[in-house]
Amino acid sequence: MNVHTLKMFNTGQITLPKSWRKKFNTKHFVAKETENGLLIQPMIQDEDVVYYEDEGGCGLHFPKGIDPQILINAINEIDGED
C-alpha cells in the first residue's frame, strides 16, 4: 500500500499523486468522514454504474438496473442502522 502526504491549498483543494490519478483513471472521488479521519475513494465507472453531473445535480445511473437489497443496505448504512 502506498502512503503519500497531501497538501491542501488556500482554496481547499488537494492534489492526488500522479501515480494514483493514473491508477484509478477517474476524475470523481467520494470523501467520507470516518472515526479515523477522512476516507477518499475513487468512483470507478463501469458498464453497471455511471456517475453523472448536470445542471440539476449529480448522481449514479444504473443502466442495467440494481439489486434492491443493495439499495436497502446503502440506505440503512446512511441511516446508521445494521
N, C-alpha and C positions, 0 to 999 in steps of 0.2 A: 504494500500500500504506500503510495506517495503522499508525503506531507509537505505542504507549502504554507508560508506566511503570506497573507493577502493584505494589501494596503488599501485603506479607504481614502478617497479623495474628498475635497471640500464639498462636492456635490452629493456625497453619499454613495458614489459608485465604487465598486471594487473590480479589479481586473483578475480574471482567472488565468492561470498559467497556460501558455500556448499548447503544451502537451495535453492538457485536459480539454481545451477547446477542440483540438483535432480528434481526440479520442471519442468524445461524445457527439460530435458533429450536430450540434443544435445551438440555437440562439435563445432558447427558452429554458428557464430553470425555476424550480419551486424552492422557496426559502421557508423553513418551518422552525418555529421556536420549540425546543425540547428542554427537558430538565438539565441537560448537559450543555446547553447553548444553542447556537443556530445550526441547522442542518440544511445544506444546499444540495439539491438533487437535480440532475438534468431531466428534461422532459423529452424522452426519446419518442419520436414519431415512427409509426409503422403502419401497415395497412389496416390494423384493427382500431387504432386510436389516432385521431388527428387533432392537434391543437390549432385553434384559430383565434385571431383578433380582428375586430372590425369596429365601426363607429358605435355599435351597440354594446361592446364589451369584449370579453374573451371567454373561452371555454374549451371543452373537449367534444368532439364529434365521433360517434361510433358507427361508421358506415355499414358494418356487418351486424350491428346490434350488440347487446351486452347482457350477460347473465344477471338477472335481477338480484341474486344473492350477493354479487359483488357490490352492487349499489347499496343494498341494505347494510352490508358490513362497513362500507365507507361512511354512510350516514351515522351509523352507530359510533364509529371511531371519532367522528367530528363532534358528536353529542357527548362523548365521554362514556359511552355505555360499552359493556362487554358483550 
